[in-house]
């Protein structure tokens, strides 16, 4: 809130219409990044380029889109698990819980 107040005139309530809430989910190629972002903030955009195939911080206004890479990786890992002859399929993947960061953004 203090950072927002230092850059935006919050005495006029109209600024709230310009605020957006964007989501950030942990990407499977960057394990531990969610905790690092909460502690130290986002890295410069160019540091995300090798892992996200573009030079941008991967924020989204869609919860589903920001968590999609992690879900795809979890499903792929479950599908690639070998089945033993005569064994029942393994329990469904229990790693489908997630944590997200909600970022308040003023364009």
Protein Blocks (a to p, Z undefined) as FASTA:
>chain_A
ZZmmmmpcfkbmklmmmpccddddddfklghklmmmmmnopadfklmmmmnopacddddf
bfklmmmmmmmmmmmmmmmpccdehiacddddfklgccdddddddZZ
